[in-house]
Amino acid sequence: MQTYVFSTPWRNLTYVIVETDSGLRGVGEARVVGKTHTVVEYLRDVRRHVIGFDVHDIEDMYRRFTVLDYGRPGEVEMTGFALVEMACWDIIAQQAKLPVYQLLGGKTRESVPAYANGWYTVERTPEAFAAAAKKVIDRGYMGLKFDPFGAGDLELTRKEFYLSVELIRAVRETIGYERQLFLEMHGRFAPHQAVEVANAIDDLRPDWIEEPCRPNDLAALEYVRDHTAAPIATGERLYQASDLLELFERRVAHGIQPDINQCGGIFEVKKIASTAETYSIMVAPHNVGGVITTVATLHLMMTLRNGKVLEHFNDFVDAPVKKLGSPYPEVVDGAFRVPSGPGWGVTIDDEALTKNEPNRVEGVLADPGLNMFVNEDWNRRAQDDA
């Protein structure tokens, strides 16, 4: 089992390559905020749960990572597990000479709608946001997502509130109403502030407001649901199926966004999605990854009856990320197509993985992050430094 970290100006992508006794290799990928070094060291610690076991026994591996180590698993453990689990599915499907989605129930569609993120690495003015949104349209996307709120936390100043509303209005006027506008809030707001924002842009008909409040504050989400018309999406920072149960039962979200990187991998998120379907909740997985996370989530989405749309960054930031494996799952006419080939259907470039290793600070892998509750221009994602 080998681990690599590929660094960009604002995110680290961690890769795990697992090799079987027969020489088959599988690849997993994950991005975790601020804890890259911890995840890499954790993977060294849990080699005892991976080496020497049957690659097919994913359920038992989940048990080893979560139950047998006794402590309650969180973001680090679930990310480490997901990296290995994704590599296992790649190997299993290669052995079967099938794409992964055919081992998860087969496809329910021929394509998956995509929406763009990371496109607004510009000055926070209505003119700049409108021009950037126009570039998204020109690439054929039928939806986009953005967070216009600067460094807002709990409440916005009046100046920031009205600027944010102007930015949202400029984007909606640019893309029209036939394209989807997803409004990212990053769990910033106290519920009254989320409600004020949502009601101020109600005429712009956002297709969802995402994480309006802290992700584990279901009472706050309930308040927002009861005082706004906009659909609510959340879930990228919920790391186990049990974390979503009360959310389902209280019906405080209209869509969930589990991330296969942090929520136990493909199989666990498949189960979560199936449970969501019983509550008539749609699934739009969070995806801030590179080639492997994107294609793996695409395989999952192919199998979901309640799949909605898939997030995509890499057309607008960090161009080298798309060169780490081939073929890259491109967005064409606003959608991803069915992946082909056995496993993920992607060949990773081992040498390229070593080209952008992160710096070390006192021996610890540096994690760039976004610092979005402090830096007002975090939305630029350090692309000027790329």
C-alpha atoms as a printed R data frame, in Angstrom:
    type eleno elety resid chain resno       x       y       z
1   ATOM     1    CA   MET     A     1   0.000   0.000   0.000
2   ATOM     2    CA   GLN     A     2   1.559   3.277  -1.168
3   ATOM     3    CA   THR     A     3   0.493   6.821  -0.308
4   ATOM     4    CA   TYR     A     4   1.072  10.008  -2.309
5   ATOM     5    CA   VAL     A     5   0.035  13.618  -1.750
6   ATOM     6    CA   PHE     A     6  -0.408  16.027  -4.660
7   ATOM     7    CA   SER     A     7  -0.596  19.646  -3.521
8   ATOM     8    CA   THR     A     8  -2.279  22.605  -5.208
9   ATOM     9    CA   PRO     A     9  -2.431  26.229  -3.986
10  ATOM    10    CA   TRP     A    10  -5.608  25.539  -1.967
11  ATOM    11    CA   ARG     A    11  -6.034  21.765  -1.520
12  ATOM    12    CA   ASN     A    12  -4.067  18.597  -1.014
13  ATOM    13    CA   LEU     A    13  -5.174  15.443  -2.809
14  ATOM    14    CA   THR     A    14  -4.126  12.212  -1.104
15  ATOM    15    CA   TYR     A    15  -3.793   9.021  -3.147
16  ATOM    16    CA   VAL     A    16  -3.554   5.421  -2.010
17  ATOM    17    CA   ILE     A    17  -2.475   2.635  -4.341
18  ATOM    18    CA   VAL     A    18  -3.219  -0.885  -3.139
19  ATOM    19    CA   GLU     A    19  -1.616  -3.852  -4.901
20  ATOM    20    CA   THR     A    20  -2.723  -7.473  -4.620
21  ATOM    21    CA   ASP     A    21  -0.519 -10.551  -4.600
22  ATOM    22    CA   SER     A    22  -1.490 -11.095  -8.238
23  ATOM    23    CA   GLY     A    23  -0.241  -7.632  -9.247
24  ATOM    24    CA   LEU     A    24  -3.568  -5.849  -9.714
25  ATOM    25    CA   ARG     A    25  -3.498  -2.247  -8.534
26  ATOM    26    CA   GLY     A    26  -6.377  -0.147  -7.278
27  ATOM    27    CA   VAL     A    27  -6.437   3.594  -6.600
28  ATOM    28    CA   GLY     A    28  -8.230   5.683  -3.994
29  ATOM    29    CA   GLU     A    29  -8.199   9.473  -3.641
30  ATOM    30    CA   ALA     A    30  -9.404  11.922  -1.022
31  ATOM    31    CA   ARG     A    31  -9.200  15.550  -0.063
32  ATOM    32    CA   VAL     A    32  -9.474  16.444   3.618
33  ATOM    33    CA   VAL     A    33  -9.258  20.004   4.938
34  ATOM    34    CA   GLY     A    34  -6.388  20.734   7.301
35  ATOM    35    CA   LYS     A    35  -5.613  17.133   8.201
36  ATOM    36    CA   THR     A    36  -3.608  15.687   5.317
37  ATOM    37    CA   HIS     A    37  -0.643  14.761   7.494
38  ATOM    38    CA   THR     A    38  -2.922  13.154  10.077
39  ATOM    39    CA   VAL     A    39  -4.653  10.997   7.451
40  ATOM    40    CA   VAL     A    40  -1.318   9.891   5.956
41  ATOM    41    CA   GLU     A    41  -0.006   8.883   9.368
42  ATOM    42    CA   TYR     A    42  -3.295   7.177  10.201
43  ATOM    43    CA   LEU     A    43  -2.951   5.039   7.081
44  ATOM    44    CA   ARG     A    44   0.452   3.899   8.322
45  ATOM    45    CA   ASP     A    45  -1.126   2.982  11.647
46  ATOM    46    CA   VAL     A    46  -3.968   0.925  10.134
47  ATOM    47    CA   ARG     A    47  -1.949  -1.075   7.643
48  ATOM    48    CA   ARG     A    48  -2.736  -3.934  10.043
49  ATOM    49    CA   HIS     A    49  -6.370  -3.667   8.869
50  ATOM    50    CA   VAL     A    50  -5.444  -3.860   5.180
51  ATOM    51    CA   ILE     A    51  -2.343  -5.931   4.449
52  ATOM    52    CA   GLY     A    52  -2.980  -9.675   4.250
53  ATOM    53    CA   PHE     A    53  -6.781  -9.461   3.966
54  ATOM    54    CA   ASP     A    54  -9.071 -10.350   1.067
55  ATOM    55    CA   VAL     A    55  -9.741  -7.291  -1.086
56  ATOM    56    CA   HIS     A    56 -13.376  -8.387  -1.537
57  ATOM    57    CA   ASP     A    57 -14.251  -8.240   2.180
58  ATOM    58    CA   ILE     A    58 -15.147  -4.568   2.346
59  ATOM    59    CA   GLU     A    59 -17.819  -4.985   5.017
60  ATOM    60    CA   ASP     A    60 -15.363  -6.736   7.318
61  ATOM    61    CA   MET     A    61 -12.748  -4.058   6.644
62  ATOM    62    CA   TYR     A    62 -15.287  -1.406   7.658
63  ATOM    63    CA   ARG     A    63 -15.810  -3.343  10.881
64  ATOM    64    CA   ARG     A    64 -12.064  -3.480  11.518
65  ATOM    65    CA   PHE     A    65 -11.668   0.272  11.006
66  ATOM    66    CA   THR     A    66 -14.714   1.304  13.041
67  ATOM    67    CA   VAL     A    67 -15.697  -1.300  15.630
68  ATOM    68    CA   LEU     A    68 -12.512  -3.188  16.417
69  ATOM    69    CA   ASP     A    69 -10.537   0.000  17.073
70  ATOM    70    CA   TYR     A    70 -13.270   0.815  19.599
71  ATOM    71    CA   GLY     A    71 -13.225   4.621  19.509
72  ATOM    72    CA   ARG     A    72 -15.999   6.462  17.655
73  ATOM    73    CA   PRO     A    73 -14.690   7.098  14.115
74  ATOM    74    CA   GLY     A    74 -14.706  10.624  12.724
75  ATOM    75    CA   GLU     A    75 -13.445  12.540   9.714
76  ATOM    76    CA   VAL     A    76  -9.871  11.209   9.800
77  ATOM    77    CA   GLU     A    77 -10.842   7.563  10.214
78  ATOM    78    CA   MET     A    78 -13.569   7.734   7.593
79  ATOM    79    CA   THR     A    79 -11.224   9.425   5.113
80  ATOM    80    CA   GLY     A    80  -8.538   6.799   5.662
81  ATOM    81    CA   PHE     A    81 -11.050   4.013   5.234
82  ATOM    82    CA   ALA     A    82 -12.516   5.593   2.095
83  ATOM    83    CA   LEU     A    83  -9.094   5.812   0.459
84  ATOM    84    CA   VAL     A    84  -8.542   2.074   0.899
85  ATOM    85    CA   GLU     A    85 -12.135   1.116   0.139
86  ATOM    86    CA   MET     A    86 -12.087   2.975  -3.171
87  ATOM    87    CA   ALA     A    87  -8.876   1.173  -4.156
88  ATOM    88    CA   CYS     A    88 -10.510  -2.151  -3.279
89  ATOM    89    CA   TRP     A    89 -13.510  -1.495  -5.539
90  ATOM    90    CA   ASP     A    90 -11.136  -0.598  -8.364
91  ATOM    91    CA   ILE     A    91  -9.383  -3.957  -7.953
92  ATOM    92    CA   ILE     A    92 -12.578  -5.986  -7.542
93  ATOM    93    CA   ALA     A    93 -14.047  -4.546 -10.741
94  ATOM    94    CA   GLN     A    94 -10.804  -5.091 -12.644
95  ATOM    95    CA   GLN     A    95 -10.868  -8.737 -11.575
96  ATOM    96    CA   ALA     A    96 -14.433  -8.989 -12.838
97  ATOM    97    CA   LYS     A    97 -13.495  -7.087 -16.028
98  ATOM    98    CA   LEU     A    98 -16.406  -4.732 -15.362
99  ATOM    99    CA   PRO     A    99 -16.837  -1.054 -14.495
100 ATOM   100    CA   VAL     A   100 -17.493  -0.491 -10.791
101 ATOM   101    CA   TYR     A   101 -21.048   0.719 -11.310
102 ATOM   102    CA   GLN     A   102 -22.053  -2.674 -12.707
103 ATOM   103    CA   LEU     A   103 -21.107  -4.241  -9.363
104 ATOM   104    CA   LEU     A   104 -23.271  -1.749  -7.462
105 ATOM   105    CA   GLY     A   105 -26.571  -2.487  -9.172
106 ATOM   106    CA   GLY     A   106 -25.896  -1.277 -12.689
107 ATOM   107    CA   LYS     A   107 -26.735   2.028 -14.300
108 ATOM   108    CA   THR     A   108 -29.997   3.909 -13.992
109 ATOM   109    CA   ARG     A   109 -29.063   6.552 -16.582
110 ATOM   110    CA   GLU     A   110 -26.752   7.293 -19.481
111 ATOM   111    CA   SER     A   111 -25.384  10.552 -18.096
112 ATOM   112    CA   VAL     A   112 -25.171  12.569 -14.867
113 ATOM   113    CA   PRO     A   113 -25.811  16.338 -14.818
114 ATOM   114    CA   ALA     A   114 -22.856  18.397 -13.599
115 ATOM   115    CA   TYR     A   115 -22.598  21.764 -11.930
116 ATOM   116    CA   ALA     A   116 -19.504  23.945 -11.768
117 ATOM   117    CA   ASN     A   117 -17.721  25.139  -8.651
118 ATOM   118    CA   GLY     A   118 -14.445  26.995  -8.177
119 ATOM   119    CA   TRP     A   119 -15.220  29.285 -11.128
120 ATOM   120    CA   TYR     A   120 -15.410  32.582  -9.191
121 ATOM   121    CA   THR     A   121 -11.701  33.178  -8.435
122 ATOM   122    CA   VAL     A   122 -12.229  36.879  -9.101
123 ATOM   123    CA   GLU     A   123 -12.729  40.180  -7.340
124 ATOM   124    CA   ARG     A   124 -15.944  40.303  -5.308
125 ATOM   125    CA   THR     A   125 -17.827  42.714  -7.553
126 ATOM   126    CA   PRO     A   126 -21.064  42.084  -9.461
127 ATOM   127    CA   GLU     A   127 -19.289  42.742 -12.752
128 ATOM   128    CA   ALA     A   128 -16.489  40.247 -12.062
129 ATOM   129    CA   PHE     A   129 -18.875  37.537 -10.825
130 ATOM   130    CA   ALA     A   130 -21.121  38.029 -13.857
131 ATOM   131    CA   ALA     A   131 -18.190  37.742 -16.263
132 ATOM   132    CA   ALA     A   132 -16.953  34.592 -14.514
133 ATOM   133    CA   ALA     A   133 -20.452  33.069 -14.599
134 ATOM   134    CA   LYS     A   134 -20.608  33.726 -18.329
135 ATOM   135    CA   LYS     A   135 -17.521  31.539 -18.783
136 ATOM   136    CA   VAL     A   136 -19.333  28.683 -17.020
137 ATOM   137    CA   ILE     A   137 -22.244  28.990 -19.432
138 ATOM   138    CA   ASP     A   138 -19.863  29.080 -22.370
139 ATOM   139    CA   ARG     A   139 -18.475  25.690 -21.286
140 ATOM   140    CA   GLY     A   140 -21.946  24.187 -21.515
141 ATOM   141    CA   TYR     A   141 -22.736  23.818 -17.820
142 ATOM   142    CA   MET     A   142 -26.400  23.948 -16.862
143 ATOM   143    CA   GLY     A   143 -25.699  24.769 -13.227
144 ATOM   144    CA   LEU     A   144 -23.179  26.432 -10.926
145 ATOM   145    CA   LYS     A   145 -22.542  26.918  -7.238
146 ATOM   146    CA   PHE     A   146 -20.829  29.690  -5.314
147 ATOM   147    CA   ASP     A   147 -20.356  31.283  -1.899
148 ATOM   148    CA   PRO     A   148 -20.477  35.098  -2.180
149 ATOM   149    CA   PHE     A   149 -20.296  35.790   1.554
150 ATOM   150    CA   GLY     A   150 -16.659  36.746   2.067
151 ATOM   151    CA   ALA     A   151 -15.490  35.911   5.592
152 ATOM   152    CA   GLY     A   152 -18.999  35.920   7.071
153 ATOM   153    CA   ASP     A   153 -19.512  33.991  10.305
154 ATOM   154    CA   LEU     A   154 -22.846  33.796  12.154
155 ATOM   155    CA   GLU     A   155 -23.849  37.288  10.966
156 ATOM   156    CA   LEU     A   156 -22.887  39.546   8.081
157 ATOM   157    CA   THR     A   157 -22.222  43.253   8.408
158 ATOM   158    CA   ARG     A   158 -24.831  45.305   6.585
159 ATOM   159    CA   LYS     A   159 -22.247  46.172   3.933
160 ATOM   160    CA   GLU     A   160 -21.406  42.493   3.372
161 ATOM   161    CA   PHE     A   161 -25.068  41.477   3.369
162 ATOM   162    CA   TYR     A   162 -26.011  43.862   0.570
163 ATOM   163    CA   LEU     A   163 -22.844  43.128  -1.419
164 ATOM   164    CA   SER     A   164 -23.579  39.390  -1.212
165 ATOM   165    CA   VAL     A   165 -27.140  39.923  -2.447
166 ATOM   166    CA   GLU     A   166 -25.803  42.016  -5.368
167 ATOM   167    CA   LEU     A   167 -23.351  39.253  -6.308
168 ATOM   168    CA   ILE     A   168 -26.090  36.619  -6.286
169 ATOM   169    CA   ARG     A   169 -28.372  38.829  -8.377
170 ATOM   170    CA   ALA     A   170 -25.613  39.483 -10.913
171 ATOM   171    CA   VAL     A   171 -25.004  35.766 -11.365
172 ATOM   172    CA   ARG     A   172 -28.707  34.925 -11.739
173 ATOM   173    CA   GLU     A   173 -29.176  37.686 -14.297
174 ATOM   174    CA   THR     A   174 -26.214  36.293 -16.244
175 ATOM   175    CA   ILE     A   175 -27.178  32.621 -16.296
176 ATOM   176    CA   GLY     A   176 -30.960  33.061 -16.513
177 ATOM   177    CA   TYR     A   177 -33.555  30.802 -14.933
178 ATOM   178    CA   GLU     A   178 -33.131  27.825 -17.239
179 ATOM   179    CA   ARG     A   179 -29.834  27.050 -15.476
180 ATOM   180    CA   GLN     A   180 -29.470  26.023 -11.857
181 ATOM   181    CA   LEU     A   181 -28.045  28.345  -9.211
182 ATOM   182    CA   PHE     A   182 -26.876  26.597  -6.043
183 ATOM   183    CA   LEU     A   183 -25.988  28.909  -3.174
184 ATOM   184    CA   GLU     A   184 -23.214  27.706  -0.870
185 ATOM   185    CA   MET     A   185 -23.266  28.977   2.713
186 ATOM   186    CA   HIS     A   186 -20.547  26.708   4.191
187 ATOM   187    CA   GLY     A   187 -22.384  26.407   7.524
188 ATOM   188    CA   ARG     A   188 -21.653  30.067   8.202
189 ATOM   189    CA   PHE     A   189 -24.806  31.474   9.625
190 ATOM   190    CA   ALA     A   190 -26.918  31.717  12.700
191 ATOM   191    CA   PRO     A   191 -30.413  30.668  11.601
192 ATOM   192    CA   HIS     A   192 -31.862  34.196  11.580
193 ATOM   193    CA   GLN     A   193 -29.077  35.363   9.254
194 ATOM   194    CA   ALA     A   194 -29.565  32.417   6.891
195 ATOM   195    CA   VAL     A   195 -33.286  33.210   6.769
196 ATOM   196    CA   GLU     A   196 -32.650  36.890   6.021
197 ATOM   197    CA   VAL     A   197 -30.336  35.986   3.128
198 ATOM   198    CA   ALA     A   198 -32.689  33.363   1.700
199 ATOM   199    CA   ASN     A   199 -35.704  35.651   1.836
200 ATOM   200    CA   ALA     A   200 -33.790  38.563   0.295
201 ATOM   201    CA   ILE     A   201 -33.082  36.453  -2.805
202 ATOM   202    CA   ASP     A   202 -36.332  34.514  -2.887
203 ATOM   203    CA   ASP     A   203 -37.278  36.108  -6.216
204 ATOM   204    CA   LEU     A   204 -34.031  34.725  -7.709
205 ATOM   205    CA   ARG     A   205 -35.226  31.186  -6.970
206 ATOM   206    CA   PRO     A   206 -32.020  29.523  -5.766
207 ATOM   207    CA   ASP     A   207 -32.134  25.817  -6.529
208 ATOM   208    CA   TRP     A   208 -30.851  25.135  -3.032
209 ATOM   209    CA   ILE     A   209 -29.149  26.855  -0.137
210 ATOM   210    CA   GLU     A   210 -26.333  24.664   1.103
211 ATOM   211    CA   GLU     A   211 -25.300  24.234   4.736
212 ATOM   212    CA   PRO     A   212 -27.021  27.434   5.893
213 ATOM   213    CA   CYS     A   213 -26.081  26.686   9.530
214 ATOM   214    CA   ARG     A   214 -23.534  24.585  11.406
215 ATOM   215    CA   PRO     A   215 -23.873  21.044  10.057
216 ATOM   216    CA   ASN     A   216 -24.743  19.366  13.367
217 ATOM   217    CA   ASP     A   217 -27.325  21.971  14.477
218 ATOM   218    CA   LEU     A   218 -30.532  20.362  13.292
219 ATOM   219    CA   ALA     A   219 -32.709  22.757  15.299
220 ATOM   220    CA   ALA     A   220 -31.177  25.645  13.356
221 ATOM   221    CA   LEU     A   221 -31.826  23.844  10.054
222 ATOM   222    CA   GLU     A   222 -35.408  23.269  11.160
223 ATOM   223    CA   TYR     A   223 -35.825  26.995  11.817
224 ATOM   224    CA   VAL     A   224 -34.457  27.854   8.371
225 ATOM   225    CA   ARG     A   225 -36.710  25.289   6.704
226 ATOM   226    CA   ASP     A   226 -39.775  26.703   8.448
227 ATOM   227    CA   HIS     A   227 -39.035  30.339   7.530
228 ATOM   228    CA   THR     A   228 -37.826  30.094   3.917
229 ATOM   229    CA   ALA     A   229 -39.002  28.729   0.582
230 ATOM   230    CA   ALA     A   230 -35.633  27.658  -0.799
231 ATOM   231    CA   PRO     A   231 -34.724  23.948  -0.766
232 ATOM   232    CA   ILE     A   232 -31.991  23.047   1.745
233 ATOM   233    CA   ALA     A   233 -29.017  20.796   1.001
234 ATOM   234    CA   THR     A   234 -26.486  19.557   3.537
235 ATOM   235    CA   GLY     A   235 -24.411  16.560   4.543
236 ATOM   236    CA   GLU     A   236 -20.814  16.943   3.340
237 ATOM   237    CA   ARG     A   237 -19.596  17.140   6.957
238 ATOM   238    CA   LEU     A   238 -21.610  14.199   8.247
239 ATOM   239    CA   TYR     A   239 -19.296  11.209   8.346
240 ATOM   240    CA   GLN     A   240 -21.408   8.147   9.143
241 ATOM   241    CA   ALA     A   241 -24.847   6.852   8.259
242 ATOM   242    CA   SER     A   242 -25.943   7.385  11.863
243 ATOM   243    CA   ASP     A   243 -25.156  11.105  11.527
244 ATOM   244    CA   LEU     A   244 -27.912  11.443   8.918
245 ATOM   245    CA   LEU     A   245 -30.660   9.439  10.602
246 ATOM   246    CA   GLU     A   246 -32.201  12.259  12.634
247 ATOM   247    CA   LEU     A   247 -31.822  14.612   9.664
248 ATOM   248    CA   PHE     A   248 -33.970  12.208   7.621
249 ATOM   249    CA   GLU     A   249 -36.544  11.710  10.346
250 ATOM   250    CA   ARG     A   250 -36.962  15.440  11.008
251 ATOM   251    CA   ARG     A   251 -37.010  16.190   7.260
252 ATOM   252    CA   VAL     A   252 -34.859  19.283   7.661
253 ATOM   253    CA   ALA     A   253 -33.147  18.880   4.266
254 ATOM   254    CA   HIS     A   254 -34.470  18.392   0.750
255 ATOM   255    CA   GLY     A   255 -31.175  17.040  -0.572
256 ATOM   256    CA   ILE     A   256 -28.130  15.405   0.985
257 ATOM   257    CA   GLN     A   257 -24.504  15.753  -0.073
258 ATOM   258    CA   PRO     A   258 -22.432  12.923   1.387
259 ATOM   259    CA   ASP     A   259 -18.809  12.930   0.276
260 ATOM   260    CA   ILE     A   260 -17.406   9.488  -0.538
261 ATOM   261    CA   ASN     A   261 -14.033  10.793   0.707
262 ATOM   262    CA   GLN     A   262 -15.233  11.357   4.267
263 ATOM   263    CA   CYS     A   263 -18.349   9.235   4.595
264 ATOM   264    CA   GLY     A   264 -16.931   5.731   4.396
265 ATOM   265    CA   GLY     A   265 -16.449   5.355   0.668
266 ATOM   266    CA   ILE     A   266 -18.635   4.139  -2.182
267 ATOM   267    CA   PHE     A   267 -20.535   1.335  -0.462
268 ATOM   268    CA   GLU     A   268 -21.454   3.283   2.669
269 ATOM   269    CA   VAL     A   269 -22.686   6.274   0.661
270 ATOM   270    CA   LYS     A   270 -24.685   3.906  -1.554
271 ATOM   271    CA   LYS     A   271 -26.485   2.681   1.573
272 ATOM   272    CA   ILE     A   272 -27.066   6.237   2.786
273 ATOM   273    CA   ALA     A   273 -28.502   7.171  -0.604
274 ATOM   274    CA   SER     A   274 -30.858   4.193  -0.523
275 ATOM   275    CA   THR     A   275 -32.113   5.251   2.898
276 ATOM   276    CA   ALA     A   276 -32.560   8.819   1.644
277 ATOM   277    CA   GLU     A   277 -34.727   7.497  -1.159
278 ATOM   278    CA   THR     A   278 -37.207   6.061   1.353
279 ATOM   279    CA   TYR     A   279 -37.669   9.634   2.605
280 ATOM   280    CA   SER     A   280 -37.994  11.035  -0.966
281 ATOM   281    CA   ILE     A   281 -34.715  12.907  -0.521
282 ATOM   282    CA   MET     A   282 -32.394  13.402  -3.484
283 ATOM   283    CA   VAL     A   283 -28.619  12.931  -3.414
284 ATOM   284    CA   ALA     A   284 -26.048  15.351  -4.844
285 ATOM   285    CA   PRO     A   285 -22.660  14.103  -3.594
286 ATOM   286    CA   HIS     A   286 -20.080  16.627  -2.524
287 ATOM   287    CA   ASN     A   287 -17.052  16.394  -4.821
288 ATOM   288    CA   VAL     A   288 -13.974  18.563  -4.426
289 ATOM   289    CA   GLY     A   289 -11.614  15.847  -5.659
290 ATOM   290    CA   GLY     A   290  -9.488  15.124  -8.687
291 ATOM   291    CA   VAL     A   291  -9.739  12.444 -11.344
292 ATOM   292    CA   ILE     A   292 -10.322   9.438  -9.053
293 ATOM   293    CA   THR     A   293 -12.860  10.958  -6.674
294 ATOM   294    CA   THR     A   294 -14.734  12.460  -9.611
295 ATOM   295    CA   VAL     A   295 -14.902   9.229 -11.598
296 ATOM   296    CA   ALA     A   296 -15.644   7.133  -8.498
297 ATOM   297    CA   THR     A   297 -18.527   9.407  -7.511
298 ATOM   298    CA   LEU     A   298 -19.723   9.247 -11.104
299 ATOM   299    CA   HIS     A   299 -19.806   5.438 -10.906
300 ATOM   300    CA   LEU     A   300 -21.896   5.744  -7.741
301 ATOM   301    CA   MET     A   301 -24.251   8.298  -9.266
302 ATOM   302    CA   MET     A   302 -24.864   6.005 -12.231
303 ATOM   303    CA   THR     A   303 -26.500   3.541  -9.837
304 ATOM   304    CA   LEU     A   304 -28.705   5.918  -7.831
305 ATOM   305    CA   ARG     A   305 -32.401   6.232  -8.568
306 ATOM   306    CA   ASN     A   306 -32.469   9.430  -6.491
307 ATOM   307    CA   GLY     A   307 -29.247  10.990  -7.794
308 ATOM   308    CA   LYS     A   308 -29.607  14.672  -8.642
309 ATOM   309    CA   VAL     A   309 -26.395  16.326  -9.867
310 ATOM   310    CA   LEU     A   310 -22.609  16.049  -9.428
311 ATOM   311    CA   GLU     A   311 -20.258  18.844  -8.400
312 ATOM   312    CA   HIS     A   312 -17.108  19.564 -10.436
313 ATOM   313    CA   PHE     A   313 -14.186  21.943  -9.795
314 ATOM   314    CA   ASN     A   314 -11.426  20.989 -12.159
315 ATOM   315    CA   ASP     A   315 -12.493  22.891 -15.264
316 ATOM   316    CA   PHE     A   316 -11.853  26.185 -13.470
317 ATOM   317    CA   VAL     A   317  -9.064  25.653 -10.913
318 ATOM   318    CA   ASP     A   318  -5.870  23.585 -10.641
319 ATOM   319    CA   ALA     A   319  -5.480  22.469 -14.263
320 ATOM   320    CA   PRO     A   320  -2.632  20.011 -13.443
321 ATOM   321    CA   VAL     A   321  -5.070  17.884 -11.433
322 ATOM   322    CA   LYS     A   322  -6.737  16.729 -14.649
323 ATOM   323    CA   LYS     A   323  -3.439  15.292 -15.887
324 ATOM   324    CA   LEU     A   324  -2.968  12.865 -12.976
325 ATOM   325    CA   GLY     A   325  -4.957  10.102 -14.685
326 ATOM   326    CA   SER     A   326  -6.504   9.314 -18.029
327 ATOM   327    CA   PRO     A   327  -8.994   9.402 -19.487
328 ATOM   328    CA   TYR     A   328 -10.328  12.284 -17.407
329 ATOM   329    CA   PRO     A   329 -14.145  12.252 -17.017
330 ATOM   330    CA   GLU     A   330 -14.937  15.437 -18.907
331 ATOM   331    CA   VAL     A   331 -18.179  17.400 -18.717
332 ATOM   332    CA   VAL     A   332 -19.776  17.556 -22.173
333 ATOM   333    CA   ASP     A   333 -22.951  19.562 -22.807
334 ATOM   334    CA   GLY     A   334 -23.448  19.943 -19.076
335 ATOM   335    CA   ALA     A   335 -23.151  16.292 -18.110
336 ATOM   336    CA   PHE     A   336 -20.789  13.416 -17.390
337 ATOM   337    CA   ARG     A   337 -21.145  10.316 -19.545
338 ATOM   338    CA   VAL     A   338 -21.091   6.653 -18.496
339 ATOM   339    CA   PRO     A   339 -17.541   5.611 -17.548
340 ATOM   340    CA   SER     A   340 -16.047   2.773 -19.587
341 ATOM   341    CA   GLY     A   341 -13.370   0.171 -18.954
342 ATOM   342    CA   PRO     A   342 -12.868  -2.148 -15.979
343 ATOM   343    CA   GLY     A   343 -12.575  -0.706 -12.480
344 ATOM   344    CA   TRP     A   344 -12.670   3.063 -12.486
345 ATOM   345    CA   GLY     A   345 -11.648   2.984 -16.141
346 ATOM   346    CA   VAL     A   346  -8.802   5.398 -15.351
347 ATOM   347    CA   THR     A   347  -5.051   4.849 -15.479
348 ATOM   348    CA   ILE     A   348  -3.232   6.860 -12.825
349 ATOM   349    CA   ASP     A   349   0.125   8.475 -13.601
350 ATOM   350    CA   ASP     A   350   2.343   7.432 -10.682
351 ATOM   351    CA   GLU     A   351   5.152   9.748 -11.696
352 ATOM   352    CA   ALA     A   352   2.846  12.761 -11.911
353 ATOM   353    CA   LEU     A   353   1.656  12.083  -8.359
354 ATOM   354    CA   THR     A   354   5.150  12.904  -7.103
355 ATOM   355    CA   LYS     A   355   5.491  16.226  -8.935
356 ATOM   356    CA   ASN     A   356   3.677  18.518  -6.483
357 ATOM   357    CA   GLU     A   357   4.363  17.242  -2.986
358 ATOM   358    CA   PRO     A   358   3.319  19.661  -0.231
359 ATOM   359    CA   ASN     A   359   5.861  21.570   1.792
360 ATOM   360    CA   ARG     A   360   6.624  20.450   5.312
361 ATOM   361    CA   VAL     A   361   6.508  22.704   8.346
362 ATOM   362    CA   GLU     A   362   8.437  21.227  11.273
363 ATOM   363    CA   GLY     A   363   8.111  17.843   9.626
364 ATOM   364    CA   VAL     A   364   4.340  18.103   9.084
365 ATOM   365    CA   LEU     A   365   2.776  18.123   5.613
366 ATOM   366    CA   ALA     A   366   1.493  21.661   5.024
367 ATOM   367    CA   ASP     A   367  -2.213  21.965   4.263
368 ATOM   368    CA   PRO     A   368  -3.131  25.156   2.389
369 ATOM   369    CA   GLY     A   369  -6.851  25.252   3.158
370 ATOM   370    CA   LEU     A   370  -9.060  28.284   2.468
371 ATOM   371    CA   ASN     A   371  -9.444  30.002   5.850
372 ATOM   372    CA   MET     A   372 -12.820  31.180   4.634
373 ATOM   373    CA   PHE     A   373 -13.985  32.595   7.972
374 ATOM   374    CA   VAL     A   374 -11.003  34.969   8.117
375 ATOM   375    CA   ASN     A   375  -9.893  35.791   4.564
376 ATOM   376    CA   GLU     A   376 -12.417  37.872   2.650
377 ATOM   377    CA   ASP     A   377 -10.832  36.911  -0.684
378 ATOM   378    CA   TRP     A   378 -10.626  33.151  -0.021
379 ATOM   379    CA   ASN     A   379 -12.745  32.629  -3.150
380 ATOM   380    CA   ARG     A   380  -9.678  33.319  -5.286
381 ATOM   381    CA   ARG     A   381  -8.317  29.940  -4.064
382 ATOM   382    CA   ALA     A   382  -4.744  31.249  -4.444
383 ATOM   383    CA   GLN     A   383  -5.004  30.813  -8.215
384 ATOM   384    CA   ASP     A   384  -2.720  33.808  -8.702
385 ATOM   385    CA   ASP     A   385  -0.011  31.600  -7.161
386 ATOM   386    CA   ALA     A   386  -0.738  28.566  -9.375
